[in-house]
Amino acid sequence: MSAPKSALTVAQVAERLGTRPHTVTAWIKSGELRAIDISQSAGGRPTWRIMPEDLDAFIERRTHQAAPKRTRRKKRSNIKEFF
């Protein structure tokens, strides 16, 4: 079984995200990042491939957008002035 040509290796994903390969592997093992194991033997060392759409979904989930600025409400006072 072989991965499609567009699939990315752990090293390629690490380079794109500016991180180390073992960090990408940790994301795969934790279930945060979907990957396909294309290794020949079931019990051996995994050979991971990441599909571009899975990488895009991972990046989208981890993208932080700043919350809109909250406006302060005016303090209301119970004092009424009668002039």
Backbone as CSV, one residue per row, in Angstrom:
resi,resn,N_x,N_y,N_z,CA_x,CA_y,CA_z,C_x,C_y,C_z
1,MET,0.847,-1.181,0.000,0.000,0.000,0.000,0.891,1.241,0.000
2,SER,0.608,2.172,-0.834,1.402,3.400,-0.871,0.477,4.599,-0.753
3,ALA,1.024,5.660,-0.207,0.250,6.887,-0.006,0.157,7.643,-1.325
4,PRO,-0.892,8.432,-1.491,-0.986,9.267,-2.692,0.193,10.233,-2.770
5,LYS,0.503,10.651,-3.984,1.660,11.524,-4.190,1.552,12.855,-3.455
6,SER,0.333,13.300,-3.161,0.180,14.589,-2.499,0.352,14.507,-0.982
7,ALA,0.460,13.289,-0.441,0.619,13.132,0.998,1.970,13.681,1.449
8,LEU,1.993,14.241,2.650,3.201,14.865,3.188,3.848,13.968,4.235
9,THR,5.155,14.031,4.335,5.868,13.295,5.378,5.864,14.109,6.664
10,VAL,6.257,13.458,7.736,6.354,14.153,9.023,7.367,15.287,8.924
11,ALA,8.471,15.050,8.247,9.509,16.084,8.094,8.992,17.280,7.297
12,GLN,8.215,17.027,6.254,7.660,18.126,5.453,6.678,18.965,6.264
13,VAL,5.839,18.301,7.058,4.882,19.026,7.896,5.631,19.845,8.942
14,ALA,6.650,19.253,9.552,7.444,19.972,10.552,8.094,21.208,9.943
15,GLU,8.603,21.078,8.731,9.239,22.226,8.064,8.210,23.317,7.759
16,ARG,7.044,22.929,7.288,6.002,23.914,6.974,5.537,24.670,8.212
17,LEU,5.458,23.961,9.339,4.955,24.586,10.561,6.054,25.188,11.420
18,GLY,7.295,24.990,11.024,8.419,25.560,11.780,8.617,24.877,13.119
19,THR,8.428,23.575,13.146,8.595,22.813,14.382,9.463,21.593,14.094
20,ARG,9.621,20.733,15.068,10.460,19.544,14.906,9.613,18.321,14.579
21,PRO,10.194,17.349,13.902,9.437,16.147,13.545,8.834,15.405,14.738
22,HIS,9.539,15.372,15.869,8.972,14.641,17.014,7.726,15.342,17.571
23,THR,7.609,16.647,17.363,6.399,17.364,17.768,5.225,16.944,16.894
24,VAL,5.471,16.824,15.591,4.423,16.377,14.655,3.998,14.954,15.015
25,THR,4.966,14.097,15.302,4.649,12.717,15.699,3.819,12.700,16.982
26,ALA,4.118,13.567,17.920,3.339,13.639,19.168,1.901,14.055,18.874
27,TRP,1.699,15.003,17.946,0.340,15.413,17.562,-0.415,14.246,16.942
28,ILE,0.289,13.432,16.144,-0.337,12.269,15.507,-0.736,11.258,16.575
29,LYS,0.169,10.961,17.500,-0.110,9.972,18.547,-1.214,10.417,19.487
30,SER,-1.337,11.738,19.708,-2.383,12.241,20.602,-3.738,12.324,19.904
31,GLY,-3.750,12.181,18.578,-5.002,12.235,17.831,-5.354,13.623,17.321
32,GLU,-4.507,14.599,17.582,-4.771,15.967,17.113,-4.615,16.096,15.605
33,LEU,-3.678,15.364,15.042,-3.373,15.434,13.620,-3.595,14.063,13.006
34,ARG,-4.473,13.987,12.017,-4.747,12.713,11.338,-3.590,12.368,10.426
35,ALA,-3.243,11.078,10.399,-2.164,10.604,9.545,-2.423,9.157,9.161
36,ILE,-1.769,8.719,8.100,-1.883,7.359,7.605,-0.550,6.662,7.850
37,ASP,-0.606,5.452,8.409,0.597,4.658,8.623,0.791,3.775,7.393
38,ILE,1.845,4.009,6.625,2.077,3.239,5.399,3.196,2.220,5.561
39,SER,3.559,1.895,6.811,4.636,0.927,7.022,4.224,-0.449,6.512
40,GLN,5.210,-1.257,6.166,4.964,-2.573,5.584,4.483,-3.598,6.613
41,SER,5.023,-3.534,7.833,4.630,-4.506,8.857,3.778,-3.823,9.922
42,ALA,2.816,-4.580,10.424,1.870,-4.013,11.381,2.510,-3.670,12.720
43,GLY,3.462,-4.443,13.181,4.047,-4.214,14.494,5.310,-3.381,14.478
44,GLY,5.752,-2.970,13.316,7.013,-2.251,13.199,6.872,-0.765,13.444
45,ARG,7.940,-0.070,13.107,7.969,1.374,13.265,7.026,2.029,12.253
46,PRO,6.150,2.932,12.712,5.196,3.547,11.778,5.886,4.518,10.811
47,THR,5.372,4.548,9.598,5.796,5.508,8.588,4.574,6.355,8.279
48,TRP,4.558,7.568,8.785,3.360,8.407,8.700,3.339,9.249,7.433
49,ARG,2.122,9.435,6.894,1.866,10.371,5.808,0.633,11.185,6.193
50,ILE,0.716,12.468,5.938,-0.370,13.386,6.302,-0.955,13.961,5.017
51,MET,-2.261,13.878,4.893,-2.937,14.435,3.734,-3.036,15.954,3.910
52,PRO,-2.893,16.717,2.819,-2.947,18.183,2.928,-4.237,18.696,3.573
53,GLU,-5.371,18.062,3.287,-6.631,18.530,3.886,-6.665,18.271,5.389
54,ASP,-5.994,17.204,5.861,-5.909,16.952,7.298,-5.012,17.985,7.972
55,LEU,-3.940,18.368,7.293,-3.061,19.413,7.823,-3.796,20.749,7.881
56,ASP,-4.561,21.067,6.830,-5.341,22.313,6.817,-6.355,22.340,7.965
57,ALA,-7.034,21.211,8.198,-8.013,21.133,9.290,-7.328,21.304,10.639
58,PHE,-6.154,20.716,10.810,-5.389,20.845,12.044,-5.011,22.306,12.285
59,ILE,-4.530,22.972,11.238,-4.136,24.377,11.363,-5.357,25.236,11.688
60,GLU,-6.467,24.957,11.055,-7.698,25.719,11.302,-8.152,25.582,12.757
61,ARG,-8.078,24.357,13.287,-8.477,24.134,14.690,-7.560,24.866,15.657
62,ARG,-6.309,25.002,15.307,-5.346,25.622,16.209,-5.149,27.111,15.977
63,THR,-5.817,27.668,14.979,-5.702,29.092,14.692,-6.502,29.881,15.719
64,HIS,-5.868,30.853,16.294,-6.509,31.687,17.316,-6.880,33.027,16.702
65,GLN,-8.096,33.419,16.938,-8.525,34.744,16.502,-8.793,35.567,17.744
66,ALA,-8.282,36.755,17.742,-8.466,37.632,18.896,-9.952,37.953,19.061
67,ALA,-10.373,37.984,20.292,-11.759,38.334,20.582,-11.979,39.808,20.269
68,PRO,-13.171,40.157,19.826,-13.433,41.574,19.546,-13.300,42.400,20.820
69,LYS,-12.848,43.629,20.657,-12.674,44.506,21.808,-14.009,44.809,22.441
70,ARG,-14.025,44.710,23.746,-15.248,45.025,24.473,-15.270,46.504,24.801
71,THR,-16.429,47.089,24.685,-16.559,48.497,25.044,-17.028,48.577,26.485
72,ARG,-16.543,49.572,27.174,-16.934,49.751,28.571,-18.274,50.447,28.660
73,ARG,-19.052,49.977,29.572,-20.341,50.627,29.790,-20.151,51.811,30.725
74,LYS,-20.967,52.819,30.518,-20.929,53.973,31.403,-21.510,53.570,32.743
75,LYS,-20.889,54.058,33.797,-21.436,53.812,35.119,-22.674,54.662,35.316
76,ARG,-23.677,54.045,35.803,-24.902,54.787,36.076,-24.933,55.131,37.555
77,SER,-25.230,56.336,37.825,-25.332,56.718,39.235,-26.800,56.971,39.563
78,ASN,-27.131,56.750,40.774,-28.512,56.949,41.229,-28.748,58.376,41.749
79,ILE,-27.737,59.217,41.660,-27.858,60.584,42.142,-28.468,61.441,41.043
80,LYS,-29.516,62.117,41.367,-30.152,63.001,40.387,-29.904,64.442,40.797
81,GLU,-29.509,65.226,39.853,-29.236,66.619,40.132,-30.429,67.448,39.692
82,PHE,-30.874,68.332,40.583,-31.997,69.218,40.289,-31.544,70.657,40.364
83,PHE,-31.032,71.197,39.328,-30.615,72.594,39.278,-31.393,73.306,38.227
